[in-house]
């Protein structure tokens, strides 16, 4: 076993650490004195379990036995005197660097290339990681976050930088950058002059572009212009939509039939309608089928809705309603279905699957173009849809993804800084940088927007004209940022240079990998920006659902691949689609074919048996009642509820409220109440904590005005005798009935919401309420039709009267 001695000069003494097999044998402290012959040992103290002094010359004996004497930086003058002592005894030494943190713990670690800079000196990587872990634990950062920070340290070898990042002292993009999704133009492009399209279409397109983008060129090479159906999977802003346009307008010009362009949201349909209306110069008429709101508010947005148009833009349900009710869409040449990954949506996926099958059935010769930004199993989905796969994995604009661990206190300042920095930069094409900020609630949309210069709130609760105005101002560069919920994720066209995730939650649920990728894909637009920037502001220790904290969720989302689209629909959803298929099929063979075409369905014969039991199907055809149920998008379970409501003597309004309640109401003073009682109270009125508060002694700790609002709410809406009260649903139904009563009395949505605010301290958004009233009108139509089929004319007439009152906001009629 070799013996080495590590030496460091301290202020008044010299530390000697004998080392055998990388272990410190004991601690020795040598004091030296000046003699005529030079510095010599004076006192030698040894610490090992106990302290004792040894003869001074024993220190020299120890040094002579050492195979190596290693001198580390210490007190300069004392170190120089010790070196003179070594020279006097002809003892050779060598300078080395060791980790000062290890040395403080009497552990010796020689520093090599992996050493880390920290506070003007060098320490070993292990000690640097220990420092990070201590700071991370203090901030609530989980294990995966600590590994991520250790990775930054391993790359940069500077602990000060990592600590500055954690303290948000300096936001260095080289530190925050998680990765870069590179741009690539590896796919050879095509000029418009190279592709075989009608001259008038080519001339029209040349005003927008001269060469196809890579994914568009790929689609042409895969048979776009030969009429092949395609599943196009490519990132947001790569030019997928134009693929559908080229196919659709070409087929129109060449006489193959009309173009259907289908999207999941009304906002997207309105936007696409405006774009496709530009083909009027080629002689084509465009209409929109989205289920226009039936609620009259004194504003009239008159848009063409006829089915004879050459181009029909619609939502999934808007077009499916035509199919379910047995009407004809005419000769169809092309069907474009945007956001086809919505097949996975738990609420609406089954209707998209059914609509696709019914369109494929009624238009077997049509060319289908399915578009999606992210699909985990594109080849399998393409096969299931009967389409060729066009998969373009590279973006035309690079995206930098940045991860920053932050806190609620620092987050707003950081967002302001990022938005301001983005707005101060112009791209090589002259476009100003703009930002989309995603958050998880509408209230936060407004509070953030009010706190950020040049920002506005945008969400589905706004009315159409409000959203339209914001879209126009953003396109003109007059807005620095929009703060939104998931409303923008599905593809509303905001050409933003950067995306900021204020949170990774949607409501109280963490984002899925698919949702996350959809949202970040809004950053960077070809022709507008040179790159896209994405900032994830993860809050360590923040929890919503499950055990994961937001820092762990961030790293999981950043590292995960996109999920497969492999839907598994619930029984009631499957029954709805089988019933809708019976409205289209004319024979058992046709029904089996429709069943085969519909993704996500199980046993056809079991579904038919269940529908027959409810008298919705007779043989393989829908009954009169079944046709009404299918046409009005009711599930068999909802149809049962309507029938039972009639039998129980409920009014049509009461039945419609049983079908759906208005739950988008929020507690105005939630934050103030939470602060006062030292317990969290949810913003949403019907989430339970508000009910608990009303029956709690904590109510007496609140301001008198809030107490009175809560007590009025309890008096007016919490009067049922159900065993589960107030969690039985009666409160929600009572509030919804009061809203409908106020509408029937002539109040407009704003007046209704103002009354709720004044009386009970709760608030909502006009857009949400208009949508709810519109849905109630549709339920009343369904109830009216079902009542006529069932011979309940008095109920049908009452439903018709209630429908007019809700539509018009009048007690007349």
Buried (B, 14 or more C-beta within 10 A) or exposed (E): EEBBBBBBBEEEBBBBBBBEEEEBBEBBBBBBEEEEEEBBBBBBBBEEEEEEEBEBEBBBEBBEEBEBBBBBBBBEEBBEBBBEBBEBEEBEBEEBBBBBBBBEEEBBBBBEEEBBBBEEBBBBBBBBBEBBBEBBEEBBBBEBBBEBBBEBBEEBBBBBBBBBBBEBEEBEEEBBBBEEBEBEEEBEBBEBEEBEBBEBBBEBBEEEBEEBBBBBBBBBBBBBBEBBBBBBBBBBBBBBBBBBBBBBBBBBBEEBBBBBBBBBBBBBBBBBBBBBBBBEEBEBBBBBBBBBBBBEBEEEEEBBBEBEBBBBBBBBBBBBBBBBEEEEBBEBBBBBBBBBBBBBBEEBBBBBBBBBBBBBBBBEEBBBBBBBBBBBBBEBBBEBBEBBBBBBEBBBBBBBBBBBBBBEEBBBEBBBEBBBBBBEBBBEEEBBBBBBBBBBBBBBBBBBBEEBEBBBBBBBBBBBEBBBEBBEEBEEBEBBBBBBBBBBBBBBBBBBBBBBBBBBBBEEEBBBBBBBBBBBBBBBBBBBBBBBBBBBBBBBEBBBEEEBBBBBBBBBBBEBEBBBBBBEBEBEBBBBBBBBBBBBBEEEEBBBBBBEBBBBBEEBEEBBEBBBEBEBBEEBBBBBBBBBBBBBBBBBEBBBBBBEBBEEEBBBBBBBBBBBBBBBBBBBBBBBBBEBBEEEBBBBBBBEBBBBBBEEEBBEEBEEEBBBBBEEBBEBBBEBEEEEBBEEBBBBBBBBBBBBBBBBEEBBBEBBBEBBBEBBBBBBBBBBBBBBBBBBBBBBBBBBBBBBBBEBEEBBBBBBBBBBBBBBBBEEE
